[in-house]
């Protein structure tokens, strides 16, 4: 029964089917929907909206925290619902529609989305669709496995549809810290000085009359699709551990290490898992997404506390953790993403930020989002929030992809998400390049020798020798800068003739 999840009795008569609730969404509306990297997303409403659109065609602007689970973006794309989508996605069907120009995608730093809403850049937020585990006696919403932008969506929207998900454990109650920034320019500082600090409330506080519909669901989160560690990611972890040990020995890092941020996905998750065998203890995390590696490190006694905006884990870890969530209660806190990604806090805590790159050029510019400089993959996510403000911005990637047909180290990145000024460390399975304090010309050989795959090193050196003929602070031979990318497009391999 769901009555114990809706503790404000006057709201129980607003329970309805998802199809009835979908009638509250009309053509041209701006809709905010919960969900952050497949966690805490609305489960039934996207399907109901797709059904409604097939009978009554409509287009909406859909804003979320990050990616959705349960193929929701695919379902909405195929039904023609999406006119504009932001700020992050991982769905292959939606990605294809974006790259065909059928859906307009706004690739945005995750800390900034709600700021745009507050200032009216998207117009009014018509409807918010929020997953919760319960509604309190005074109408407060208890989020589930993510907060993302849900709190601000609920506060800013004219109407709120709540999905009460019976599959999400009630043990999530009390695990959140909801702090909402005030209006600029007189906004108060965000008073987090330790990853364990709680500065807000346990629930999202809204007026109960804003809740227009309640939908009862019983669907678990989608499991993470991150792959387990392999030999390459273990080598990347080994390079980082050795580097951190060196920094500690030189007195530049504390022995417990600063709090760590880890980007979403296979490489970052797998690399962090390698720290189970490291000499570092009492680790803490201040991040967006808490992945398998977070709980593996906790269970191994290596990590003592983690602050995030969502919990996105494999099915095995979800089964293990969610069934005994109370065991982690004193080790976890979930925050809104504009707090987890807040530049003020990232700079104050002095984080080590570990994110992944699609490719890196010889000067340290990083492309995280576009294949061939043109085709969107997923989006920048929160990596820019952390890289610009972290104590140490690390970007990890395997040196090659597609059986060596693609080099992740290139002469010039055809799209740059993180420029050389925000990138401190590049690491691949080949080795690590510490770019701090180095001028562009000093970086080149270090990146090529330490990070590039052996089969591409001479190609890269030859390019740089040619580029030096033109001089400059950052030498480039513009007529050759994208030869590797052109080879890939025309011959299927960056190495001509391969």
RAPEGI-V155833 format. One record per residue. N is the residue number from 1. RES is the residue in three letters. PHI is phi in radians with two decimals (* if undefined). PSI is psi as a letter, one per 20 degrees, with the letter a starting at -180 (none if undefined). Layout:
# RAPEGI-V155833
[[N RES PHI PSI] [N RES PHI PSI]]
This chain:
# RAPEGI-V155833
[[1 UNK * q] [2 UNK -1.77 i] [3 UNK -1.02 h] [4 UNK -1.27 i] [5 UNK -1.60 i] [6 UNK -2.01 n] [7 UNK -1.45 i] [8 UNK -1.55 o] [9 UNK -1.01 h] [10 UNK -1.17 i] [11 UNK -1.56 i] [12 UNK -1.16 h] [13 UNK -1.40 j] [14 UNK -1.67 j] [15 UNK -1.22 p] [16 UNK -2.67 r] [17 UNK -1.26 q] [18 UNK -1.09 h] [19 UNK -1.12 h] [20 UNK -1.21 g] [21 UNK -1.13 h] [22 UNK -1.11 h] [23 UNK -1.18 i] [24 UNK -1.35 i] [25 UNK -1.82 p] [26 UNK -2.15 r] [27 UNK -1.02 p] [28 UNK 1.47 i] [29 UNK -1.31 q] [30 UNK -1.80 p] [31 UNK -2.11 p] [32 UNK -1.76 p] [33 UNK -2.27 p] [34 UNK -1.17 r] [35 UNK 2.28 p] [36 UNK -2.50 o] [37 UNK 0.89 l] [38 UNK 1.27 j] [39 UNK -1.94 q] [40 UNK 1.11 k] [41 UNK -1.45 q] [42 UNK -1.13 p] [43 UNK -1.74 g] [44 UNK -1.63 h] [45 UNK -1.12 g] [46 UNK -1.03 h] [47 UNK -1.15 g] [48 UNK -1.16 h] [49 UNK -1.12 h] [50 UNK -1.13 g] [51 UNK -1.10 g] [52 UNK -1.11 g] [53 UNK -1.16 h] [54 UNK -1.21 h] [55 UNK -1.54 h] [56 UNK -2.33 n] [57 UNK -0.88 p] [58 UNK -2.70 q] [59 UNK -2.21 p] [60 UNK -2.30 r] [61 UNK -1.64 p] [62 UNK -1.92 p] [63 UNK -2.02 p] [64 UNK -2.23 a] [65 UNK -1.40 g] [66 UNK -2.70 c] [67 UNK -1.33 q] [68 UNK -1.82 q] [69 UNK -1.73 a] [70 UNK 1.00 k] [71 UNK 0.96 k] [72 UNK -1.12 g] [73 UNK -1.12 h] [74 UNK -1.10 g] [75 UNK -1.06 g] [76 UNK -1.21 h] [77 UNK -1.15 g] [78 UNK -1.12 h] [79 UNK -1.51 i] [80 UNK 1.28 k] [81 UNK -1.36 h] [82 UNK -1.56 o] [83 UNK -1.59 g] [84 UNK -2.48 q] [85 UNK -2.39 q] [86 UNK -2.83 r] [87 UNK -1.82 j] [88 UNK -2.80 q] [89 UNK -2.72 r] [90 UNK -2.37 j] [91 UNK -1.48 p] [92 UNK -1.19 h] [93 UNK -1.17 g] [94 UNK -1.12 g] [95 UNK -1.00 g] [96 UNK -1.11 g] [97 UNK -1.15 h] [98 UNK -1.10 g] [99 UNK -1.28 i] [100 UNK -1.50 i] [101 UNK 1.41 j] [102 UNK -1.50 h] [103 UNK -2.11 p] [104 UNK -1.41 p] [105 UNK -2.00 p] [106 UNK -1.76 o] [107 UNK -1.50 o] [108 UNK -2.39 q] [109 UNK -1.00 p] [110 UNK -1.16 h] [111 UNK -1.32 i] [112 UNK -1.77 i] [113 UNK -1.00 g] [114 UNK -1.18 h] [115 UNK -1.05 h] [116 UNK -1.11 h] [117 UNK -1.15 g] [118 UNK -1.04 h] [119 UNK -1.62 j] [120 UNK 1.38 j] [121 UNK -1.10 h] [122 UNK -1.77 j] [123 UNK 1.37 b] [124 UNK -1.39 q] [125 UNK -1.57 o] [126 UNK -1.26 g] [127 UNK -2.44 q] [128 UNK -2.01 p] [129 UNK -2.03 o] [130 UNK -2.18 p] [131 UNK -1.43 p] [132 UNK -2.50 q] [133 UNK -1.61 h] [134 UNK -2.89 r] [135 UNK -2.05 p] [136 UNK -1.34 r] [137 UNK -1.05 h] [138 UNK -1.84 j] [139 UNK 1.58 j] [140 UNK -1.23 q] [141 UNK -1.66 p] [142 UNK -1.72 o] [143 UNK -1.11 r] [144 UNK -1.84 c] [145 UNK -1.46 i] [146 UNK -2.56 q] [147 UNK -1.88 g] [148 UNK 0.94 c] [149 UNK -1.73 j] [150 UNK -1.01 g] [151 UNK -1.08 g] [152 UNK -1.21 h] [153 UNK -0.99 g] [154 UNK -1.11 h] [155 UNK -1.25 h] [156 UNK -1.52 h] [157 UNK -1.25 q] [158 UNK -1.28 h] [159 UNK -2.30 q] [160 UNK -2.18 p] [161 UNK -1.86 p] [162 UNK -1.88 p] [163 UNK -1.69 o] [164 UNK -1.53 o] [165 UNK -1.76 o] [166 UNK -1.22 i] [167 UNK -1.38 i] [168 UNK -1.51 p] [169 UNK -1.16 p] [170 UNK -1.12 i] [171 UNK -1.10 i] [172 UNK -1.15 h] [173 UNK -1.09 p] [174 UNK 1.64 i] [175 UNK -1.63 i] [176 UNK -1.78 q] [177 UNK -2.31 n] [178 UNK -1.68 o] [179 UNK -2.16 p] [180 UNK -1.98 p] [181 UNK -1.07 q] [182 UNK -1.40 a] [183 UNK -1.31 q] [184 UNK -1.44 q] [185 UNK -1.68 j] [186 UNK -1.90 k] [187 UNK -1.22 p] [188 UNK -1.31 q] [189 UNK -1.05 q] [190 UNK -1.53 o] [191 UNK -1.48 l] [192 UNK -1.68 o] [193 UNK -2.10 i] [194 UNK -2.61 q] [195 UNK -1.04 h] [196 UNK -1.48 i] [197 UNK -1.08 p] [198 UNK -2.07 p] [199 UNK -2.16 i] [200 UNK -2.15 b] [201 UNK -2.04 r] [202 UNK -1.43 i] [203 UNK -2.28 r] [204 UNK -1.55 o] [205 UNK -1.61 o] [206 UNK -2.41 r] [207 UNK -1.22 p] [208 UNK -0.97 h] [209 UNK -1.16 i] [210 UNK -1.27 h] [211 UNK -1.33 o] [212 UNK -1.59 h] [213 UNK -2.74 q] [214 UNK -2.24 p] [215 UNK -1.99 p] [216 UNK -1.64 p] [217 UNK -2.14 r] [218 UNK -2.64 l] [219 UNK -2.23 p] [220 UNK -1.16 r] [221 UNK -1.07 q] [222 UNK -1.12 q] [223 UNK -1.32 q] [224 UNK -1.07 q] [225 UNK -1.86 j] [226 UNK -1.15 p] [227 UNK -1.45 q] [228 UNK -1.25 r] [229 UNK -1.01 q] [230 UNK -2.28 a] [231 UNK -1.07 h] [232 UNK -1.19 g] [233 UNK -1.17 h] [234 UNK -1.15 h] [235 UNK -1.19 h] [236 UNK -1.05 g] [237 UNK -1.04 g] [238 UNK -1.07 g] [239 UNK -1.09 g] [240 UNK -1.18 g] [241 UNK -1.08 g] [242 UNK -1.07 g] [243 UNK -1.10 g] [244 UNK -1.10 g] [245 UNK -1.04 g] [246 UNK -1.09 g] [247 UNK -1.13 h] [248 UNK -1.13 g] [249 UNK -1.10 h] [250 UNK -1.52 i] [251 UNK 1.36 j] [252 UNK -1.68 i] [253 UNK -2.36 q] [254 UNK -1.26 q] [255 UNK -1.13 h] [256 UNK -1.50 i] [257 UNK 1.15 q] [258 UNK -1.12 r] [259 UNK -1.03 q] [260 UNK -1.88 p] [261 UNK -1.96 p] [262 UNK -2.27 p] [263 UNK -1.20 r] [264 UNK -1.33 q] [265 UNK 2.12 r] [266 UNK -1.04 g] [267 UNK -1.18 g] [268 UNK -1.08 g] [269 UNK -1.12 g] [270 UNK -1.18 g] [271 UNK -1.11 g] [272 UNK -1.13 h] [273 UNK -1.05 h] [274 UNK -1.10 i] [275 UNK -1.32 i] [276 UNK -1.06 h] [277 UNK -1.66 j] [278 UNK -1.50 r] [279 UNK -1.43 j] [280 UNK -1.60 p] [281 UNK -2.17 r] [282 UNK 0.98 k] [283 UNK -1.26 q] [284 UNK -2.24 r] [285 UNK -2.35 p] [286 UNK -2.28 o] [287 UNK -2.53 a] [288 UNK -1.49 g] [289 UNK -2.01 p] [290 UNK -1.70 o] [291 UNK -1.84 a] [292 UNK -0.89 g] [293 UNK -1.06 h] [294 UNK -1.06 g] [295 UNK -1.35 h] [296 UNK -1.12 g] [297 UNK -1.18 h] [298 UNK -1.11 g] [299 UNK -1.17 h] [300 UNK -1.49 i] [301 UNK 1.39 j] [302 UNK -1.63 h] [303 UNK -1.99 p] [304 UNK -1.80 h] [305 UNK -2.80 q] [306 UNK -2.45 p] [307 UNK -1.96 p] [308 UNK -2.62 a] [309 UNK -1.97 i] [310 UNK -2.73 r] [311 UNK -2.05 o] [312 UNK -2.18 o] [313 UNK -2.36 r] [314 UNK -1.16 r] [315 UNK -1.08 g] [316 UNK -1.11 g] [317 UNK -1.26 h] [318 UNK -1.04 g] [319 UNK -1.07 g] [320 UNK -1.27 g] [321 UNK -1.41 g] [322 UNK -1.17 h] [323 UNK -1.34 i] [324 UNK -2.35 l] [325 UNK -1.06 h] [326 UNK -1.08 h] [327 UNK -1.16 h] [328 UNK -1.79 j] [329 UNK -1.01 h] [330 UNK -1.52 j] [331 UNK -2.09 i] [332 UNK -2.35 q] [333 UNK -2.56 q] [334 UNK -2.01 p] [335 UNK -2.18 r] [336 UNK -1.04 q] [337 UNK -1.20 h] [338 UNK -1.31 i] [339 UNK -1.68 g] [340 UNK -1.06 h] [341 UNK -1.88 j] [342 UNK -1.29 p] [343 UNK -0.97 h] [344 UNK -1.04 g] [345 UNK -1.29 g] [346 UNK -1.04 g] [347 UNK -1.18 g] [348 UNK -1.15 g] [349 UNK -1.33 i] [350 UNK 1.15 l] [351 UNK -1.22 q] [352 UNK -1.63 o] [353 UNK -1.81 p] [354 UNK -2.02 o] [355 UNK -2.28 r] [356 UNK -1.90 q] [357 UNK -2.14 q] [358 UNK -1.34 g] [359 UNK -2.73 q] [360 UNK -2.33 p] [361 UNK -1.62 r] [362 UNK -1.19 i] [363 UNK -1.81 i] [364 UNK 1.75 j] [365 UNK -1.34 p] [366 UNK -2.04 p] [367 UNK -1.83 o] [368 UNK -1.90 i] [369 UNK -2.25 h] [370 UNK -2.03 p] [371 UNK -1.51 p] [372 UNK 1.13 j] [373 UNK 1.37 i] [374 UNK -2.24 h] [375 UNK -1.73 o] [376 UNK -1.11 p] [377 UNK -1.61 e] [378 UNK -2.10 g] [379 UNK 2.34 r] [380 UNK -1.27 h] [381 UNK 1.04 c] [382 UNK -1.73 j] [383 UNK -1.05 h] [384 UNK -1.21 h] [385 UNK -0.98 g] [386 UNK -1.46 g] [387 UNK -1.06 g] [388 UNK -1.15 h] [389 UNK -1.97 i] [390 UNK -1.28 q] [391 UNK -1.14 h] [392 UNK -2.53 o] [393 UNK -1.74 o] [394 UNK -1.92 p] [395 UNK -2.13 p] [396 UNK -1.98 q] [397 UNK -2.80 q] [398 UNK -1.28 q] [399 UNK -1.23 h] [400 UNK -2.39 r] [401 UNK -2.43 r] [402 UNK 0.92 l] [403 UNK 0.98 k] [404 UNK 1.57 i] [405 UNK -1.30 i] [406 UNK -2.17 p] [407 UNK -1.72 p] [408 UNK -1.44 i] [409 UNK -1.86 p] [410 UNK -2.28 r] [411 UNK -1.08 g] [412 UNK -2.49 p] [413 UNK -1.33 p] [414 UNK -1.28 i] [415 UNK -2.52 p] [416 UNK -2.10 p] [417 UNK -1.74 h] [418 UNK -2.26 o] [419 UNK -1.39 r] [420 UNK -0.97 h] [421 UNK -1.30 i] [422 UNK -1.89 j] [423 UNK -1.97 p] [424 UNK -1.76 g] [425 UNK -2.29 p] [426 UNK -1.99 p] [427 UNK -2.43 p] [428 UNK -2.22 a] [429 UNK -1.14 i] [430 UNK -1.34 h] [431 UNK 2.85 a] [432 UNK -2.26 p] [433 UNK -2.09 o] [434 UNK -1.60 o] [435 UNK -1.61 i] [436 UNK -1.10 p] [437 UNK 1.25 j] [438 UNK -1.75 p] [439 UNK -1.29 r] [440 UNK -0.91 g] [441 UNK -1.15 h] [442 UNK -1.35 i] [443 UNK -1.40 h] [444 UNK -1.00 g] [445 UNK -1.12 h] [446 UNK -1.12 g] [447 UNK -1.13 g] [448 UNK -1.15 g] [449 UNK -1.20 h] [450 UNK -1.65 h] [451 UNK -2.01 h] [452 UNK -1.30 q] [453 UNK -1.22 q] [454 UNK -0.91 h] [455 UNK -1.23 i] [456 UNK -1.95 i] [457 UNK -1.12 g] [458 UNK -1.19 h] [459 UNK -1.06 g] [460 UNK -1.22 g] [461 UNK -1.12 g] [462 UNK -1.09 h] [463 UNK -1.08 g] [464 UNK -1.16 h] [465 UNK -1.04 g] [466 UNK -1.17 g] [467 UNK -1.10 h] [468 UNK -1.12 h] [469 UNK -1.07 h] [470 UNK -1.62 i] [471 UNK 1.18 a] [472 UNK 1.80 r] [473 UNK -1.07 h] [474 UNK -2.27 n] [475 UNK -1.11 p] [476 UNK -2.50 q] [477 UNK -1.74 n] [478 UNK -1.01 h] [479 UNK -1.22 i] [480 UNK -2.02 i] [481 UNK -1.00 h] [482 UNK -2.00 k] [483 UNK -0.98 g] [484 UNK -1.11 h] [485 UNK -1.22 h] [486 UNK -1.15 g] [487 UNK -1.02 g] [488 UNK -1.10 g] [489 UNK -1.15 g] [490 UNK -1.63 h] [491 UNK -2.12 i] [492 UNK 1.48 j] [493 UNK -2.62 q] [494 UNK -1.18 h] [495 UNK -1.49 o] [496 UNK -0.98 p] [497 UNK 1.49 i] [498 UNK -1.57 none]]
